[in-house]
Amino acid sequence: MTVPSHIIEMLQKIRKRFQSEPLQERMLPSDAEFTTLRPVRKASEASVAKYWTRLHGTASQEDRDALADPLTMADPDQFSANIENFIGTLKMPVGIIGPLRINGLNAHGDYHVPMATTEAALVASYARGAYAATKSGGISTALLYEGVIRTPAFVFDGLLDAGMFVEWVVNEIDALKAVAEATTRYGKLVSVEPVIDNNVVFLICRYTTGDAAGQNMVTIATNALCEDIQSRCPISMKAWYIEGNFSGDKKASFLGLVTGRGRKVSASVTLSADVVEKSLGTSVQAMLEYGQVANLGSHLSGQLGAQAHFANGLAALYIATGQDAACVAESAIGITRMEARGDDLFCAVTMPNILVGSIGGGTSLPSQSAGLNILGLKGFGNGAALAEVAAATCLCGEISIVAAISAGHFTRAHENLARKR
């Protein structure tokens, strides 16, 4: 067998570094003079100062001033519900796109969408897509389905016990539903689907969560359900776990692609040929031809779905509006389609895993609250509309990037906006 040359080169580089005695010593285990501060849950001026004292020597006064600025330190406790070991707040550039016209089942009107990012050219690209979509009459959106899932796992001695457990759960489903829903004002347990793998049973517990993203809500409700099962079920179990890593929580999964884990939204717009040419600087045919190649690339590389860059738009919107940014890992899957409609171009996205909320989580923090206020979607009654805005925003990004690459403008745009300022 021949060892590739790049592996040999890598080993030589590592060996060369290890010939240095200080490096060998530095990489040995050591607990000498190890101290830590106890975790602080309730932020105060004193607790912040204590942590910054600990950081003396690695962080400068300028660093402290940047994070623990006067506005932040006027009320450190307002952040206590969202973070531990608080030392300050992070400032990110926020831009807006729009007005983006959305003709949706829940979102209806012209929206200015806040996007927080450090990637130059991103907001400009999404803004261009929003302009083209609005010029063509706006984006149609619909929330098709919703249900945040938690998948507890139960371990038994064998397959027979697992099967008897599933039978018991099916017979007790009404009682279990009542126990789970007693923990929340807004969550509803809409389905429980058992999945058996020999002696292990996963219960796919799906909830609607009102206007909240609902991650914590479904965890607490499912924990109550599991504890009730443990106390009443006559089938002896070896162990149970609140999450069996089946749900796809913060991970892209086939389950999420097929059944969804959050809000499933579809969004579409038909771009006129004139808009494609004058606003996007390309042609319908050029976009379709590139779309075929991009779709092939998606399939050959094994992507979950087929899309260009949902993650860009979702991350920027999630950060700007106080969503759980880690949920981008599962939210950024789905399908982008582009088809000829006469001389025009039909563009659509379907996204099964949008996890957003207009209440709860980080939505009440000052900057993130401002982002939701800009949208006009803060508070109760706006969760479904926010999910439709998220899908429409991603569609804008898909339109713009396909147009840019098909026209050969992608690299030039990034050079002009990001590198040649």
N, C-alpha and C positions, 0 to 999 in steps of 0.2 A: 504494500500500500504506500502511495506517495503522500507525504504530508504537504499541504499547500504552503507556498512560500510566505504568505502573510501570517500564518500561524507561527512559523519559525522566527520571523522577524519580531513578532509580538513577544515570544518567549525570550529572545535575546535582549530585548529592551527591559523586560522585567528582571531578568538575571543581572543585568548591568546595574540596575538600581539597588538590588539586594546585596551587592558587594559592598555597599556602604554600611559600616557598623552602626551608625546612629539610626538608620532606617530600620535595621533589624531590631534594635532595642525599642524603638518607638512602637513597633507593631506587636510587642509582647503584651500579654494581659497585665493590667495594673489597676489597683484600687487605692493607691496611696493618695492621701489628702482629698478623698472624694467627699464632697458635701453637696447637698441640694436644698432648695427651699421647698417647704410644704406647699402643695397646690392651694391656690387662693381662688375661691369661687365668687366672692363678693368684692368687686373692684372698688378701690378708694384711692385717694391721693397718696396715702401712706403705703398701700400695697404696691402701687405703681412705682413709687420712689424706691422701695425695697428691691424690686426687680432691676431697676436701672442701676442701682448701686452694684448689684451682682454683675452687671454687664460692663462695668468700668474696666477699661483696658482693651476691650474689643470694640466698643461703640463709643462714638464721640458725643459731645454735647449737641452738636449739630444734628446727629442722628436722633437724639432724644427729643430735640425741639421739633423735628419733622414728624415724629410719631405721636408724642405726647404734647400736642400743641394746645394752646389756651382754650380753643373751642371744645376739644375733646376732654380736657381736664376740668372743664366747668362742671361736668357731671359724669364722672367715671362709672358710677353705678348703673347708668342707663344701659351699659353694655353687658352687665353681669349675667343676664339671662341667655346670652349668646356665646359666651367665651369664658375660659378660665385663664388664670395667670396673665391677666390683661396688662399690656404695657403701652397701648396707644391704638391709633387708627391709621389705616393705610389710605393714601390718596391715589386715585387712579384717574386718568383722563376719561371724561364722559362726553360723547358726542351724541347727536340725534340724527335720525333719518326721518324723512317725511315732508309734508303730510302723506301718509300711506293710507289710501282709501281701502277699507275692508267692508265688504258686503256679506256679513256673516250671520250665522244662526244666533250667536251670542255677542260677537263684536261687530258693531255697525257704526261706521263713521270714519272720519279722517283722524289718524293718530300720528303723533310725533313719538317715535320710539327711542328711548335712551339706550345707549350701548357703551359699556365700559370696557376699554381695551388699551393695550400698549402697542398694538400692531398697527402701524401706519398703513393706510390704503384700505383697511377693512371697512370703516364707516363710509368712506367715499364709494366703495363698491356696492354696499348694501343700499346706500342712498340712490345710486344710479338705478338699481333694480326696482326700488320703490317708485322712483319717478316714472319708469317705463310702465310699471303695473298700473299706477294711478292714471297715467295718460290713456291707458287702454280700458279705463272704466272701473278699475279696482279689482281686488282679489276676493273671490268667494271662499268662505270658510265654513266648516261645520265640525263640531265636536261629535264624533261618531260613537264613542264608547268611553267609559271611564271605570277605573277600578285599580286601586293600589293594593298590591299583594304582599303578604308575609307568608313564608312557608316553613312552619315548624316541622321538626323531624322527630319521630318516635322509634325507638329501637327495641326489638323483641327477641326472644330466644330463637324463633323460627318463623317460617312462612305461615303456618297454621294460626299462630297467635296474631300475626299481622293481619290476616284476613278477618279473624274474629273481631279485632280492634276496629277495622273499617266498618264492619256491620254494626258495631255498637255506636260509632260516631254517626252513621246514617240515621239510626233510630233516635238519637238524642239531639239531632241538629237544631231543633227549635229551642231547646234549653240552652245549648251552647251559644246560639245566636243572641239570646237574651243576656247571657253573661258577658259576652264581648261588647255588646252595645251599651251595657250599663256603665261602661268606663268613659263614654264620650257623648257629648251633646249632638255632634254632627255626623259621626261615622256610622255607616250602616254595613253590616256584613251581608253581602249579596250572594256569595256562593262559597262552598267548601268542596274542593275536588281532591279526593285521595289519589295518591300515586304510590304504588307498592313496588319496592325493589327487594324481593325476598323477605328478609326480616326487618327491613326499614320501611317506614311509611312516612311520606311527606303529605301534609295537608296544604293545598293551595287555598289560602284564605284571602278572598278578594273583597275589598271595601270601597264604597264611595266615601269621600272625605269632605264633602261640602266645598267651601272655598279655599281650604288649606291644601298644601301639597300632601300632608298627612303621614309622613314617614313615622314620626313619633306616635301619632294617634293609633296607627294600625299595630305598632309594636306593643303598646300598652294593652290594647284590646285583645290581641292574640295571646299575650301572656296570661291574661285573665281566663281566656278560653282553655289554654293548656293546663293551668292550675286546676280548673274545674274538672278537666278530663282526668288528671292525675288523682284527684281526690275521690272521684266517683266510678271510674272505669274498672270493671272487674277483671280485665285482662292484665296480667302482670307485665310490666315493661321494665327493661333494663335501664333506660335513660330517655330523656327528651330534651330537645334544644329549641329555643325560641326561633331560630333561623337555621335551616338546613343547607343554606347556600344554593337553594334551588330557585329563589325568586328572581334573581338577576339584579338585586339591589346594588346600584352603582357599578354595574357591569353590563356590557353588551351581551345579549343572549338570544338564542333562537326563540325561547319562550316569550321574551319581550317583543320580538318581531312579529310573532304570530298572534299572541293573545293580548299584548300590551301590559304595561305596568304603570299606570298613570292615566293620562287623558290621550285618547287617540283622536287626532285631528287631521282632516284633509283640507288642502287649500289649492285653489287653481285660478288661473287667469288666461285669457286668450289675448296675446299680443298682436296687434295689427302689424302687417309687413312694414308699414310706414314708420311706426314707432321703433321697430327692430332696426331699421336702417338709419333713421335720423337720431334716435336717442341712444342706441347701443352700438352704432357704428359697424354693423355687420349685416348679414342676411339670414332669413329664415332657413334657407337651405344649408348655409354654413353651420348654423347652430345645430341643425338636425344631424349633419354628417359628423360633427365632433361628438354630439351626444351618443351616437352609435359606438364610437370608439371608446368613450368614457364608460359606457355601460358594459362593454366587453371587458375592459380593465377591471371593473368592479367584480364581475363574475370570476375572472381568472385569478384574482388575488384573494378570493374567498371572503369578501366583505359581507356583513350582515345587512342585506338590502343593497341599494345602489343609489348613491348620492355623492355630491361633490364635497360639501363642507358644512354640514349642519352644525358641527361643533363650534365653528367660529361665531355664528349668530347667536346660538344658544348661550355660550359662555358669556358673551358680552351683555346679553339681555339679563341672564340670571344674576350676574354680579351687580348690574345696575339696579335691579329691583329686589334684591335680598333673597334670592332663591338659594337652594343648596347647590353650590357650583359643582360638587362631585357628582351630582345626578346627570351632568352632561354626558358622563360615560355611558349611561343607558339611554338617555333621551336622544342622543345623536345617531339614531339608526332609523331607517325608513327607505322610502322609494321616491325618486324623482323621475318624472316622465315628461317627455316633450314629443309632441305629435303635430303633424301638419293638419290644419283645418282650413282647407282651401288655400288661399295665399298667406294665411295667418299662422301663428304658432301657439298651440295649446301647451301650457306649462302647468304641472301639478306636482305637489308633494303630499305624501301620506306618512304621518309620523305617529307611531303607536304608543310612544313612551314619554310624552311630555309631562314632566313633573314640576308643576308650578302652583303657587298659591298667592292669593291676594291678601291673605291674613296669615299670621303665625310665622315662625322661623325668624328670618332676618328682615321681614317686611316692615317692621316697626322701627328699625334703626333710622337715624335722621337722614342720611344720604339716600338710603334705599327707599325710604318712605317718599322722599322727593321724586325719585324715579317713577314710582307708581302714580304719584300725583300728576306728573307730566303726562302720563298715559290716560289719566282719569279713571284708573282701575284699582284704586286702593280701597280695601275694606270688603265687607260682606257683599255678596252678590256678583262678584267680578272674577272669580276663579276661572270659569269656563271661557269668558271673553279673553282673559290673559293667555290662556292656552291657544286660542285661535290667533291672537296677535303673534305669539311665538312662531307658529307654523307659517303665517303669512310673511314674517320677517325672514325666516329661513328660505322661503320661496324666492324672495327678492335676491338673496345671496346666490342662489342657484342660477337664476336668470343672468345675473351680472357676470359670474365667473365663466359660465359657458360662453357667453357672448365675447368676453375678453380673450379667452383662449382660442376660440374659433376664428377671431379676427387677428390674432397675433399680437394683441395689445397687453397681455397679462404681465410679461416681464417689464415692458416699458412703463406701465402704470406703477409697479412697485419701485422701479428705479426713480421715477419722478417724485413719488410721494414719500418714499421711505429712505432713500439713499442720497438723492441729489437735491438737497434742500439748501 
